[in-house]
Amino acid sequence: MRSIVLIADDFGLSPAVDAGILELVENGRLSGFGCLTQLPRWFDAARTLDQMPIETNGVQVGLHLNLSQGFGGAWHRPLPLLISGAYAGLLPHDRIRESLRIQWDRFTQALGRAPDYVDGHQHVHQLPVVRECLLEILAQEAVQPWVRITSPIISPKPKIKGWMIAHLGAETLRQLALRQGLETNRTFAGVYGFDQTQIGYAQLMAEWLRASPGDTVIMCHPGHFANASTDDPIAPARANELGFLRSAEFGDLLYAHDCRIAMSAF
C-alpha cells in the first residue's frame, strides 16, 4: 500500500477555510496543513488548535510563507513581479528575510514550537533570494523541518501552470536543502486551475493517485464556502475540494488505488 502525504494550504486565511481543514483533520483525511501567519486573526486561529489532538495523531503543522499577497498590510509584491525580480536579482534581500523572519516568529509564538515543514503561498519559497533567506533562518534556528518541493510534478492541469511551478527554482531548492540536511518530498501533485466541479476534482484526484509513487505530496485547498472575493478568489474551488475529500467516494478511491493518507511525513 502506498502512503500519500495530503497537505492542505492556507490555514489562518478565514474561519471558513480553517473549519474545513479542521473537519478533515478530525476525520483522518489530511496528513497536515500549512499556516498563513501574517493575518491579524492568526493568533485566534492558532488557539483553535489547542482543542485538536493534532500532536497525538501525527498531523503535521507547517508554515505557509507568503510574499505575494498583502495580508495584514505586510510587505509583498504580486507574483509576476516577484518572479521577474527574483531572476533579475532585484528582490530586496533584507526585506525578504525580515518578512520570512516575522512569519516564522509569529508561528513559534502562537504554537510554541517550530513548524514540521515549510512551503510557500504560490510556491514563492523556491525563488532565488527567497530560498536563500529561508535556509538562512533554518540554519540560525538549528531546526530541520522538511521542505516542500514542487518537482517532479505529476499530471499538472493546465500544463503551462504546472511547468512554471515545477521549474521556477524547485530543483535548486532541493539541492540546497539536502546540502543543509533537510528532507524534501520526492514527487508532487495537486496542481490544477481551480476551475473544476466536485466531480471534476474527483477525476483529477483519481489521476494523481494512479500516477503517484509512495510518499508523494498532494497539495489541496479545502474550505467551507464563503463568498468569493479579491482576498479569496478560489472560494468555490475550496468548497468543491472539501466536499470530495470528506466523502465516502474519496475513501473508496484511496482503496481502489491501494493508497492511504500518511499520518506522518518523512
Secondary structure by P-SEA (a helix, b strand, c coil): cbbbbbbbccccccaaaaaaaaaaaaaccccbbbbbccccaaaaaaaaaccccccccbbbbbbbccccccccccccccaaaaaaaaaaccccaaaaaaaaaaaaaaaaaacccccccccccccccccaaaaaaaaaaaaaaccccbbbbccccccccaaaaaaaaacccaaaaaaaaaaabbbbbccccccccccccaaaaaaaaaaaaaacccbbbbbbbbbccccccccccaaaaaaaaaaaaacaaaaaaaaaacbbbbcccc
